[in-house]
Amino acid sequence: MQKKILVVGGGIGGLATALACGARGMGVQLIEKKPLFSEVGAGIQLSPNVVRLLEGWGLGPGLDALACFPPLLQVRSAESAALLGQLALGARAVQRYGARYATIARADLHQLLLTAVEAQGTTQLMLNNAMLHASQDSNAVQINSTDGHQRRSNVLIGADGLWSNVRDFVRSDAQPTFTGHLAYRAMVPQAGLPQALRSEVVTAWLGPRFHAVQYPVHGGQWLNVVVIVEGPAPDDRAHWDHEATALDLSTHLKEAATPLQDLVAAIKTWRLWPLNGLPPVRGPQELAFGRIALMGDAAHPMLPYLAQGAGMAIEDAASLAESLSTPGLGDVAALEHYAHTRWRRNARVQVRAQRNGEIFHASGVQRWGRDVAMRVLGQRLLDVPWLYAGG
Ligand SMILES: Cc1cc2nc3c(=O)[nH]c(=O)nc-3n(C[C@H](O)[C@H](O)[C@H](O)COP(=O)(O)OP(=O)(O)OC[C@H]3O[C@@H](n4cnc5c(N)ncnc54)[C@H](O)[C@@H]3O)c2cc1C
């Protein structure tokens, strides 16, 4: 009999789960609370561990058409603009890790996954439908949602993001807290920027108490810029799309070098995303609960300082599909297998991302030590073999 999977959430994690499970012959029902499948704003870096999976799912040509493959990651002082270190991406990533390093607009990656899920034809997609209640017994899991229907299934995957509703039914100890960091993000056509501000590479600007990351998206036509500063949360800290202006941001960037100030000033429209988080995963018991499993940001929200949030959600999806299709493993054992396979790596990435945040914002003596280390060790500090080779 065909295994039936219920997925709550149609973000990058939920769609990747539907695609990976569908490819292994499972029947998927996916409910998404928004009336439209859309991923606005920001860009996403996809390191080789993630591109390898996407290519394995047949999305290589789609990436060729929509993504960029920057030749270089460079790290600069946000105060002086001096080059501190760099890591060759391009051919080196393929040679070392067997896949490319890509940058892509979130909306493009989301559309790529959605088109593939629709073409596969094994997933029933239901929009404008929020899960309200979840329960399980020894035979099945059951949800109620805003369309008034009750659905039963073998397993339920909570892919409903940082403020997960599914998580509320299986964990009472996980309420996201504000990190003290605010992400200002923007995407602009490169043609509208002065020549000196256009770029084909990934650049990270490290400052005291702030940092910025910029890279090309939409096949290189647009530039994605994220500036992360420290400050109080807006009233609605769960909302990730507050309006903001270059003027709001400039008050945080008084110590920034001219090229970074010029870039910020050249972009009129910014969106503000307060960053909230949970402590790193402590064990498999935080990912699987009988017939219910959490994945992506619902399970282990990632701070963006290692650029792996979407990446780990995609790796989770591949692992879930593999566990659920392993012969001889029952549904509950399959989800336990998934949790045991994934929790350490997710926790390690969460911890490393958190530490990067501290390093990127270092001030005083620590900032000085950071810049010296980056100058001396450069590539060795920037490369992450355990992450890029694994998955
Ligand atoms: C500034 C910034 C930069 C980032 N850069 C990168 C990067 O370079 N690389 C990278 O890999 N990651 C990056 N990330 C992280 C990445 O964006 C997220 O980790 C990833 O998108 C999480 O995907 P998800 O599907 O788990 O959750 P989400 O994208 O939050 O999707 C959850 C979905 O569930 C739906 N939903 C919620 N509740 C319900 C309900 N009750 N019923 C039905 N549907 C529901 C929501 O509407 C949503 O569509 C970045 C994040 C930030 C903030």
The ligand as an SDF file (V2000), in Angstrom:
LIG
                    3D

 53 58  0  0  0  0  0  0  0  0999 V2000
   18.4410   37.2450    6.6230 C   0  0  0  0  0  0  0  0  0  0  0  0
   18.4090   35.7630    6.3450 C   0  0  0  0  0  0  0  0  0  0  0  0
   19.2750   35.2290    5.4030 C   0  0  0  0  0  0  0  0  0  0  0  0
   19.2490   33.8390    5.1500 C   0  0  0  0  0  0  0  0  0  0  0  0
   20.1470   33.3370    4.2520 N   0  0  0  0  0  0  0  0  0  0  0  0
   20.1650   32.0040    4.0320 C   0  0  0  0  0  0  0  0  0  0  0  0
   21.1250   31.4320    3.1450 C   0  0  0  0  0  0  0  0  0  0  0  0
   21.9600   32.1300    2.5580 O   0  0  0  0  0  0  0  0  0  0  0  0
   21.1210   30.0780    2.9510 N   0  0  0  0  0  0  0  0  0  0  0  0
   20.2020   29.2890    3.5910 C   0  0  0  0  0  0  0  0  0  0  0  0
   20.2440   28.0610    3.3830 O   0  0  0  0  0  0  0  0  0  0  0  0
   19.2750   29.8020    4.4310 N   0  0  0  0  0  0  0  0  0  0  0  0
   19.2320   31.1240    4.6810 C   0  0  0  0  0  0  0  0  0  0  0  0
   18.3270   31.6330    5.5500 N   0  0  0  0  0  0  0  0  0  0  0  0
   17.3980   30.7370    6.2700 C   0  0  0  0  0  0  0  0  0  0  0  0
   16.2530   30.2050    5.4230 C   0  0  0  0  0  0  0  0  0  0  0  0
   15.5830   31.2610    4.7860 O   0  0  0  0  0  0  0  0  0  0  0  0
   15.2620   29.4280    6.2950 C   0  0  0  0  0  0  0  0  0  0  0  0
   15.9700   28.6420    7.2170 O   0  0  0  0  0  0  0  0  0  0  0  0
   14.4190   28.4970    5.4350 C   0  0  0  0  0  0  0  0  0  0  0  0
   13.7090   29.2200    4.4650 O   0  0  0  0  0  0  0  0  0  0  0  0
   13.3950   27.7200    6.3060 C   0  0  0  0  0  0  0  0  0  0  0  0
   12.4950   27.0170    5.5050 O   0  0  0  0  0  0  0  0  0  0  0  0
   11.2590   26.2630    6.1370 P   0  0  0  0  0  0  0  0  0  0  0  0
   10.5000   25.6770    4.9950 O   0  0  0  0  0  0  0  0  0  0  0  0
   11.7010   25.3420    7.2200 O   0  0  0  0  0  0  0  0  0  0  0  0
   10.3600   27.3590    6.8730 O   0  0  0  0  0  0  0  0  0  0  0  0
    9.5560   28.6060    6.2570 P   0  0  0  0  0  0  0  0  0  0  0  0
   10.2360   29.1660    5.0880 O   0  0  0  0  0  0  0  0  0  0  0  0
    9.2630   29.5050    7.4060 O   0  0  0  0  0  0  0  0  0  0  0  0
    8.1800   27.9580    5.7350 O   0  0  0  0  0  0  0  0  0  0  0  0
    7.1340   27.5690    6.6020 C   0  0  0  0  0  0  0  0  0  0  0  0
    5.8180   27.5650    5.8390 C   0  0  0  0  0  0  0  0  0  0  0  0
    4.7900   27.0160    6.6800 O   0  0  0  0  0  0  0  0  0  0  0  0
    3.6080   27.7980    6.5500 C   0  0  0  0  0  0  0  0  0  0  0  0
    2.8170   27.6050    7.7740 N   0  0  0  0  0  0  0  0  0  0  0  0
    3.0880   28.0860    9.0230 C   0  0  0  0  0  0  0  0  0  0  0  0
    2.1570   27.6810    9.8980 N   0  0  0  0  0  0  0  0  0  0  0  0
    1.2640   26.9240    9.2000 C   0  0  0  0  0  0  0  0  0  0  0  0
    0.0700   26.2170    9.5490 C   0  0  0  0  0  0  0  0  0  0  0  0
   -0.4190   26.2100   10.8160 N   0  0  0  0  0  0  0  0  0  0  0  0
   -0.5970   25.5480    8.5810 N   0  0  0  0  0  0  0  0  0  0  0  0
   -0.1460   25.5390    7.3040 C   0  0  0  0  0  0  0  0  0  0  0  0
    0.9860   26.1910    6.9030 N   0  0  0  0  0  0  0  0  0  0  0  0
    1.6740   26.8730    7.8500 C   0  0  0  0  0  0  0  0  0  0  0  0
    4.1390   29.2170    6.3410 C   0  0  0  0  0  0  0  0  0  0  0  0
    3.1560   30.0380    5.7240 O   0  0  0  0  0  0  0  0  0  0  0  0
    5.3520   28.9650    5.4360 C   0  0  0  0  0  0  0  0  0  0  0  0
    5.0150   28.9660    4.0630 O   0  0  0  0  0  0  0  0  0  0  0  0
   18.3260   32.9970    5.8380 C   0  0  0  0  0  0  0  0  0  0  0  0
   17.4330   33.5540    6.7700 C   0  0  0  0  0  0  0  0  0  0  0  0
   17.5070   34.9200    7.0510 C   0  0  0  0  0  0  0  0  0  0  0  0
   16.5810   35.4710    8.1060 C   0  0  0  0  0  0  0  0  0  0  0  0
  1  2  1  0
  2  3  1  0
  2 52  2  0
  3  4  2  0
  4  5  1  0
  4 50  1  0
  5  6  2  0
  6  7  1  0
  6 13  1  0
  7  8  2  0
  7  9  1  0
  9 10  1  0
 10 11  2  0
 10 12  1  0
 12 13  2  0
 13 14  1  0
 14 15  1  0
 14 50  1  0
 15 16  1  0
 16 17  1  0
 16 18  1  0
 18 19  1  0
 18 20  1  0
 20 21  1  0
 20 22  1  0
 22 23  1  0
 23 24  1  0
 24 25  2  0
 24 26  1  0
 24 27  1  0
 27 28  1  0
 28 29  2  0
 28 30  1  0
 28 31  1  0
 31 32  1  0
 32 33  1  0
 33 34  1  0
 33 48  1  0
 34 35  1  0
 35 36  1  0
 35 46  1  0
 36 37  1  0
 36 45  1  0
 37 38  2  0
 38 39  1  0
 39 40  1  0
 39 45  2  0
 40 41  1  0
 40 42  2  0
 42 43  1  0
 43 44  2  0
 44 45  1  0
 46 47  1  0
 46 48  1  0
 48 49  1  0
 50 51  2  0
 51 52  1  0
 52 53  1  0
M  END
$$$$
